[in-house]
Structures are given as C-alpha cells and as structure tokens.
Amino acid sequence: MSSQSVWFAYDPQWATSIRARLNDTDISDLWLIENVTSTQTPHIILDKYLGNPIQQITTKKSSDNENNYDPLRGDHQTIESLNNFLQRQCWRSAVDWTTNYLFKYPNDYHIWFIRFACLIKLRLFPTIENEFETFGNLNSYIKLPFSLRLLHAELPIYMDSNHFHDGLDRLFRLLMITNTILSILPKDQTQLWHKRRLRILYSIANCYILMKRIDLIISIIENQIIKNENFEQQIELYLLIVRILLQTGDDYNAQRAFDRALNLLSSKENLSNEFLLTKELFSLFRNDFLTNKLITTIKNPIEINNHCVILLYMSKMKESLDLYEKLIRNKQENIHEAIIYNICTIYELESFRFTQKKHDLIDYISQHIGDGFSLTALKL
C-alpha cells in the first residue's frame, strides 16, 4: 500500500455508520462505536504508593516539603491538588492521587488519561498495558477521549522496538477512522478532526524515525502538505521535515525544505522563534559555531541549551557551565532532566570534585522540582 493510500484511506461502510449518528452525537465524539456498549469497568492494577525517591538521596529535607508531596493526605484529595502536582511535575504524587480517585470513580476517563500520561513519564509501561487491558474493547465505549485513544495506540512504540508494528497498526486504524469522519463532515466542521489527524501523523512520524524509515514519513508529510490549504500548518510540516532530515544527516534536502517554508512567509524579516531555532539547528549540524548570530537574542531554554552545546564544542567549557547554571537558578522551571544531565556531564569533564558538585546540585534542585524527576539525569 502506498503512503498516499495509507494516509487518505477511509472505509465507506464505517462512513455510513457514522453518518447515521451525525445529528445525535457531538462532533468530538464521532468514533466508530460498535453495537454493544461496554459493560466493563476499568480498574487499577498498580495500587502501591510510589513515594519520592529524590528525597531519599538528599541531605536537606523539609517536613513541609514532604507534606506538600504527600497525595494520601485527606486535604489533598481535590482536583486543585492534582493540578498542583502536575504543575510541579510531581508525576509520582499524581499517580498516587489517581489511584485513590479511580478506586471511587473508575469511569472518569480524563483522570485515566492523566494517570497514564504520568506513568509514561515514569516509564512504567507494563503497568499502563495491564491497566488498559481492563478496559476491554475501546470501540465499545461511547465517550472515550481522543487523547486516551491516541495514547493507547502509541503505547507499544514507547515499550521497545519489537512492538513498533503493533503501534503502527493501532495508529493507522485511528487514522482511517479519522479520515472516515472527515469524509462525511461539512467543511466548516472539520477543523478539530484535521488537528487530530495531524496529531496522529506526528505519532506515525516519530515511530518511523525510530524505525529509520525516513523515506516513508517524508512522503506522508509531503502528501499532507499538498492537501493542506493552511499556510501555517504547511510551514509547521516543512520545519518538521527539516528536523527529521537533520537527524539523518541529509543537509541538502533539509535546506530545501527550510527554503520552502521561508517562501510561504509574506515577509522574511522578524522571523518567528521556530524559524530561528531551526537556523540554530543548522549551525549545530554544520559545526558553524563561530558564525552563529543568535547568541544575543536567545531566551528560550531549548535555544540556550543549544548555545551551551556550541560553547562546549568551541572549548569554552566554563562559559557553557556558567550559562547552564544561570539558566536553572534564574528560573526554576528550567530544571529539566536533559539540562541537568548536560550539567553533570560538564562537571565530570571540568573537575575531580564532580561528586560533591553533583550532591550540591541535588540539594538545590530538590527544593524546586517534583517527585517525577529521573535520578538517571544526575549520573550517579
């Protein structure tokens, strides 16, 4: 089957079934629902308290902080507390919160999505798979959120390379359902489902990248560009192609895709941050460090991280480390696992006292991060 037929495939029989429900169902819930409504009730498999491992290795612990991260306290059993856990990246506390909540309200599918998303952050994939099995056939649910269906389709891809094709099978099935729905919707009601189709495309692209099948995903994305009348989405897709091709070392075709995105702009002045970041990726790819002109304007943490890498390659280790430390101390939201990993790597290169420096860093970040932080970033 060609990439075109896969991307735009739809099922006429499904279209008839969905069209019959068009006037009785909200547009966002227009899934192919089977005749039998589910009688299953999903339930929790992981029911133990995950705790906060970062506090187990810190020397400075505050009883107040420990209370803040305890989702089992009675006064924390509110949606506001869950939102607070998510904002502070307390993935373990959020999972523990959902454990208590879903025992009482097992049919709250939005909370199930939050639980599974947090478990993915913690890389507890077998738990997600086992708990998804308690749902039974997803097509028998009337109001299962798109985000939960997509996460279920992506799950095999997160697990390991042996499950990539299982994930693609699920994603292409979602894609066919989405195309079928788009085929029967009036044009002025298709915006939501076009966005969903684009989101499925990104997931397929990520899987093909992991499988090293760049030819397939580039072909699918280019077909989507041809069919898409929205210039902004066309630009977004061209820049996605650039990022994919740079990962594979194809500088020539990446530059062509970047030029096509530029040509869609009405003005080449005051480029957006997305264009500037893509230009910096070219600088990194080409080892063009000395001519990089974005240094004085960078504010985005991703851009700062790229610039720190540039400084390191230019043998300016101290400047790179100073900029990294300034990044996480000026704004605690920038304490990201990848950035901490890079800092710890420079510590190892820069000083024989790197162990003590790491422990000082742990004491600092434990005051500002949630319990979802991965200890592997500290390189202990």
N, C-alpha and C positions, 0 to 999 in steps of 0.2 A: 504494500500500500504506500503510495507516495505521501510526502509530507503535506501536500495540498489536500488530498482526500482525507487524511487523518485530522487535519486542523478544522476543516469545514464540514466534516461528516455529520449527518443527522439521521434520525430514524422516523419515517413518515407515520408508522403505527404509534410511536410514542407521541408524535405531534398531535394526532387525533385524540389521544387520551388526555393530553394536557389542555388542548383547546376546549374540551368538554368541561373543564374545571375553571376556565379562564375568568368567568364572571363571578365565581363563588369563592375565589382564593386570592389572597394578597399576592401581588406580583413577586415579592421577595421570597414567597414560599412555593413557587410553581415548580415543584420537583415531581418526577415520575413516581407517584405513590401507588404501591401495589394494592390489590383489592382488600387484603386482610390487614386491619390495623393491629399494630404490635400490642401484645398482651404482656410483654416482658418489661420488667423494671430493672434498669441498670443498677449495679451496686458496687460498693467499694471493695477492692482486693487488698490494697495497702492501707492498713489501719493503725500502723505504729507511728509514734511521734518522731519526726526526723531530726529535731533539735537544731543546734547552731554550732557546727564544727569549728568555725573561725574563732569562736570564743575559747575553745579548748586549748588553743595554742598561743593565746595572748596572755601577757603577764599583768596587764592593766584591765581589770574587769569592773564594771559598774553595775551595782544591783539594779539601778534604774534602767540601764540598757537591757539587762536580762529580762526585766519585766516587760519592756516595750516589745520584745521579740517573742513573748510567750502567748501563742494564739489560743491556748487552752484556758486562759483566764476568762471568767464569765463576762467581764465588761468588755471583752474583745470580740464577742460573738455578734458583730454587726457588720453590715456591708461597708460602712465607713472604715472599719478596721482592716477589712480585706483590701480596700483601695489603698490604704496607708502601707500595707505590706508590699503591694505591687509597686507603688511609687518608690519605695526604699529598696526594691529588688530583694525582698525577703522571700525568695521562692519557697524555701522550706516551711516557713511560717504560713505562707499562703496555702500550701498543700495541706498542712495540718488543719488550717481553718476550714478548707473544703471538706476534709474528712468528717469533721463534726457536723457540718451543714448538710452534706449529702446523705448522711445517715437519716436525717429528718425529712429532707426534701429531694429524693432521688431523681425526680423528673425535671429539675431545673437545669436545662441543657447549657445555658450560658455559663453557669458555675462549673459544669463539667468541662467546658472548653478552657476556662481559666485554669482548672486543675491540670488538664493535660498539657497546656502550654508551659506551665511551671515545671511539670515533670520532664518535659523535653529540655528545658533549660538545665535541669539537674541530670540529664542523660539517663533517666530511669525508664528506658524504652520497654523492657519486658513488662513492667507494671502497667504502662499505658495499653499495651497489646492485650494483656489479660483482662483489663477493665473494659476495653472496647468489646471484647467477646461477650460480656454480659449484656450488651445492647441487642445482640442478635442481628437480624437483617435491618440495616439502616433505612432501606427503602420502604419499610413498613411504618416509619414514623412520619406523622403529618407535619410537625413543626420542629424539624431539626435544623439548627442554624447552618448556613453555608460554611462558616469558619470551622465548625466541627466536622462537617463532611470533608472539607479540604484537608484538615489535619489528619483525619483517618486515612485519606489517600496518600499523604506524604509520609506517614509513619514508617513504612518499610524502607524508604530511602534513608531515613535517619539511622536505621539499625545497622546495616552493613551492606557491602556490595553484592552479596548473594540474594538480596531482596529488591534490587533496583527494578527488575522487570515486574515484580508484583506491584510496586508503587506506580510504575508507568501504566499498568493495566487499569488501576483504580483512577489515575488522573485522566486517562483517555476516556474512561467511561463518564466521568464528570464532565469532560469536555463535550462529549456527544450529547449529553442531557442539556448542557448549556446552549449548544448550537440549536438543538431542537426547540428549546424555549424561545430563543431569538428568532427562529423561523416563523413563529406564529404571533409574536408580539407586534403591536403597532409601532411604527418607527419612533414615535415620541415617548415610548415607554421602555426603550431598550438600554438606556444609559447604565442602570445598575448591573444588568447582565453582561454588558460589554466590559465593565470593570471586573466583574467576576471572571470572565473568560480570559482577560489579561492576567489576572492573578494566577489562574491555572497555568497559563503559558509560562510565567516566571518559574513556577514549580517544575514544570517539564524541562525548562531550560537548565535549572540547577541540577536535575538528575542527569541530563545528557552531558553536562560539563563534567560531573563525577565519572561518567562512563567514557569520557574522552571522545564522544560523538559530536564534535563541534559542527560538522557538516550538516547534520540533521537539524539541530536547533537554529543555526543561522538561516537555513532555508525556511523553517516555520516562521521565524520572526520577520523575515523579509516579505513573506506572503501576507502576514498580518499588517505590515506597513502599507502594502499595496491596497488592502481592503479598508484601511482606516482613513477616514477623512479628517480626523482631528490632528492638526499640526503639532500640538503639544505632545500628544501621545506618540506621534511619529518620531519626534525628536527624542523622546524618552527611550523608544525602542532602538533608535540608531546608537545612542550612547550606551545602551545595554550591549549592543553588538561590539562596540569599541572595547568595553571592559572584558568581554568574553575573549575576543581575539588577542588582546594584550596578554591575557593569561596563557595563551597558547604560543606566544612569540610571533604572531603574524602582524608585524608593524605596518606593512604596506596596506593591507585591507582594513586594518583598524583606522589608519589615517583617512582612507577613502570614506569609511562610514562616518567619521568625525566631520569631514568636509561636507557630506550630505546633510548632516544635522545643522551645520552652520548655514548652509544655503537656504534652509527653511526659515531662518530668522529674518525679520524685516529690517533689523539693524544689527551690525556686528559690534557696536560699541556697548560698553557696560554689560558684558556677558554675565549670565547667571552663575551662581556658585557651582552648579552642577557642571557647567562648561569649564570653569576654572579648575575644578577638581580633576576633571578628565585631562586637561592640559598638563596638570602636575603629574598625573599617572604616566603620561608620555615621557616627561622628564625623568621619572624614576626608571622607566623601561629602557630609555636610551642612554642612561648614565650621564644625562645632560645636567649635572648639578650646578655648574658654575653659571650657566645662563638662565637658571630658574628665576623668574621675576615676581613670583607670587609671595615671596617671603614676608614682605612688609604688610601685606593685607590679610594674612591668614588669621581666621578666628575660629573656624570650625575644628573640633577636636580631631577629626579624620585628617584634615589638612595639616594640622600641627604634627600629628603622628608621622605623616609622610615627610614633612620637613625635617623632623628629628632623624628619620632614617637617612635622609640625604646628608645631613651633617655628619652622621656616623660614617657613611661611605667616604666622606671628604676628610676623615681622620680628625674630625672636630668632636671628640667624644665628650669632653667637658661641657661644651656648648649644648650638645644634644641632651645630656643628662640634666643640665640646668633647666632647659626648656621643658623637659618631661616633668620634672619635679614642680616647676611653676604651674604647669597645666593642672596637676591634681590637687595642689594646695590652694590655688586661687579659686577653684570651683570644684567642690567635692563630687558633683555629678559626673565629672570626667574620670573618676576612678573606675576604669574599665579593665577587664581581665587582660585584654591584649596589650594595653598600655602598661599595666603592672608587670606583665611578662617581659616586655621590652626593657623596662627599667631594671628588673632583676638581672637580665642578660648583661646590661651595661655594668651593673655592679660587679658581676663576675669578671668582666674584662678590665675593669678600672682599678680594683683594689683587692688586696688579700683579706681585707676586713669585710668582705661581702656578706658573710653570715650575720654579723652584727648589724650591718646596714639593712638587711632583709628583715630582721626582727624589729628594728626601729620602724621600718615601713609597715610591718604588720600591726604594730601598736597604733600607728596613725590611722590606717585605713579601717581598722576595726571600729573606730569611733564614728565612721561616716557611711559604711556600706552595710547592706543587708546580709542575711544568712545564706543567700544564694550564691555568694562569691565562691569561685572554684579555687581550691587550695593549689591546684596544679600550676596556676599562674605565678605562684611565689617561688617555684622551682626549688622546693626544699628537699 
